[in-house]
């Protein structure tokens, strides 16, 4: 902390902020705190006074650094404020925005040799982040102006936002640049729909996203929306705007792919009637992991089946291995994920002429398929239909008027599979005409011809009528319940259960024992405890301390207790002891002779799997 050495008479600082920063460094370095004592009421002789000059500079005129008061341990924590921590550790957050608070604490301890609280360091990181990216709460006021700027600079773009009904708080926003909306006709006719959570703990939101794939197998986003949560209302609002913003999505044959969220399934049928909607097999595989990795591999074989008979055979194999998994998979409509039943979309021109060279991805697929085509044997049934044989399986190929193969690869990719290429090679025809237009360079360039115009954010006006949504207040950790101390009245303890405080009559306090825990599915019972055996007689239901064989050897006056008053102690206490004749008590459970003020000691023993009181000792001041 080099600033600490500058605290001396005659030291000059460029402004008051730099002067205060140097004092903070001095206080943290010496584990001292300081205050602005204008009335000079503190008898300590430590004084530092800075005089403000005309040019806003500050010079130290009085500097007495000798203390006449004792130091206080950890007083430096008050000096190490969150703002001061943001100043000294700002470069670390700029260089590594994902740095954790605990890592920042380690850096501060290594560089400055001091400790700091987690909350102060967290607040310091928040100050640095707000300085770099802006405040989260104030950024919502820029949303209306940002939408207007996007629509003004990008003709045809969609940028619409809404607030909660009857309030000025932000609710949701939809954004679709015109370049992405116009590029979809040149991409594959598949649209992926999904949602994810945003990394915002104060204002948690979810992002709804629509994506498509171009001719080089690159994923491109079409539109996105930021909403409060994923539900049917927000999906309906998002897809209605998507139908207006994306060109060709309403009139063409499009296939939607998503997870099995009921909100998406119902909304797609409502907004896009007649369009195909399938489920993502990756999400289905994650749901099947609870049945084991073997069932996941069997499911992968299931959704790749090309015929209905093979699908039923594979489903029967899954059911024989796990009936529960077979029931789960059988309840899913095969038209939503199995290859033979999925109605793949078809382009208007199923066979087109070559418009140019193919994309690198399509070229690589064609090269691999051509290498595999030489290993097949072709039996021509006609000029347009043939039987392709291999060592393991046979395929039926049709090349006119529509291209089709029983392997269903061409139906999915619209690129000739090895079996189609083998038939084309046998007929000495050019197979490039069978490649769909989306895999050509012309279609790829047309999809990326439109550009996203730049948007200036320097002159954006803040809209005071767009307020941030209500912040989420997260529950703290569950506090440990406790018994109120002597003298406390009946109150709610930290754990939330009401108990009766100990009074002068020494009432026994009973604490409820929780034997269940709750979850989202309902009440889950705790698993039964294992029966323990006695280490002496190897019997169940008791231990060595309460073993009947051991208790038989004890004297009778120990088993049958009486109420008696012991002689007064020398320290002025009277001992009242009550021994009950219930379950037998081992000698180690005797009440210790310790004088307490208005305390009760509960002694429990286990007998037959139940908890019972064996003896209660009370001590009062006489």
C-alpha positions, 0 to 999 in steps of 0.5 A: 500500500504505497499510498500509506507512505504519502501521509506526511506534512506537505503531501499534495493530492490532486483532489479530495477523493485521492486524499481520502483514498490514501487515508483509507490505505493508511487505516487498513495497513495499520488496522486503524479506523478514522473519522471526521472529528470537526468538534475534536471531541476525541482525546486521542492526539492522532490528527491529519488535516488537509487544506483545499487549495484553489486548484482543487488540490489538497495538501496536508497541513497537520499530521500527528500519527502518534496514537494516545488511545489503545488500538481495537482489534479488526478496526481496519474492517470499517476502513476497508469499505466496499468502495475502497475494495472496488478501487484497489481490486478493479483491475482484477475484475476487468481482466477476469470478469468471471472471478469469484468473490472468494478468489478476490478475497485470496488476492486481497490477502496475498497482495495486502496481507489483510482479511476482509468480509465476504459481504464487503468483497461482494459489494465491491465486485458489484460496484466494479461491475456496475461501473463497467457495464452499468447498473442493472436497475437503471438499464431497464430504462434504456429498453424503450429507446434501444427498441426505437433505435433498432427499428430506425436503423434496421428497416424491417426489424422487430423489437417490441417490449411490454410491461406488466398490466397496470404497472410500469415494470418491465415484463418481456421483450421480443427481438428479431433483426431483419437479416435473420428474418429474411435469411430463413428461406435459404436455410434448412426447414427446421426451427429449434425452440428452447428456453434457458435461464439468464445469469441474473440473481436479482432480476431472474429472467428466461430467454426464449430462442428460435434457431435454424441451420444454414447450408454449412450446418451452422446454427443461426438464431432467428429471434429471441425474447426475454420473459419473466418465466417459461409458460404457455402465455409467453410462448404464445406471445413469442411465436405470434411475433415469430410468425410475423417476423420470419419470412416463409415460416407461415406458408412453407413446410417447416418442422419445429423441434423442441423438448416435451414442455407442454406449453410449447406443444400446445402453442405450436399446434395453435399458432402453426396448425398443420406444421410438423412438431417433433421432440429433441432426442437429446432431451429424451435421453437425459430423461432416460438416464435414471433407468441406466446407461444401457437403456439410453443406448437401447433408446438410441437404437429405437429412434433410428429405426427405419420401419415400424416392425423394427421399431416394435421389436426394439420397443419390446426389447426395452420393455423386457429389460425394464418395464418402467422404461418401456412404459415411459417410452411407449407413451411417447408418440413415435411420430415425434421422434422415430425416424420412420414416422417423423413427417420430414418437410419437403421443399417445393423443388425436390430435384434441382439443377446445380447452382454452384459449388456446394458448401464445405460441409456438404462436400465432405458428406458427399465425399464420404458417401461416395467412398462407401458407395463402392462397397454395395451391390446394385440390382436394377429393377427399372431405370428409376428403382433398384435394390442395393445389397450389402453384407448385413442389410438390403435397401430399396432406392427410388430416384424418380420422380422423388428421391427416396431410400429406406435408410431415411438418410436422404429424407433427413439431410437432402444429400444423396446417401451411399445407396442412392449414389451407388444407384446413380453410379450404376446408371451413369448419372450425375448425382449432384442434381439430387443435392438440395439447394440449401447446400449450395454456396449460392443459398449460403451466400443468400442466407448471409447476404443481409447484415446487421446495421450498427446501433449507436447507444450514446444518445439514448434517452432514459425512459422513467416509465420503464421500471425494473421488475420486482426483485426476487427476495431469496430465503435465507438458510434454515436457522437452527432451532434452540431452547429459550434460556432462563427468564425468557417468555414464550416466544417463537424460536429461531427454528420457527417452532413455538416452545414453552420457556423454562419457568421457576417451576422447572417445567419439562421442555419437549422438542418435537422430532421431525420424522419426515421431509417435504419435496416438490412431489409430496412428503417423503418418509425417512428410511427406517433405521437399521436394528442395532444389536446389543454388544453384550447379549447380541439381542435386539431392541436395546444396547449394552447400557440397558441390557437386562442381563447387566441390569439383573446384576445391579443392586435393588436399591438402584433399580427402585428409586425413592424421593429423598432430600440430600443434606445441604451442600457447603455452598448453600445449595439444596439437592432434590433428586427424584428417581423413577421406577420406569426403565432401568437406568445404568450407573453412568446416567446418574445426575451430576451434583452440580449447582445450577440456577433455574436449569433442568437436566433431562436424562433419556434412556432407550428401552424397547425402541422408545424414548423415556425419562429415566431421572430428572434432577432439579437444583435450586438456590436455597 
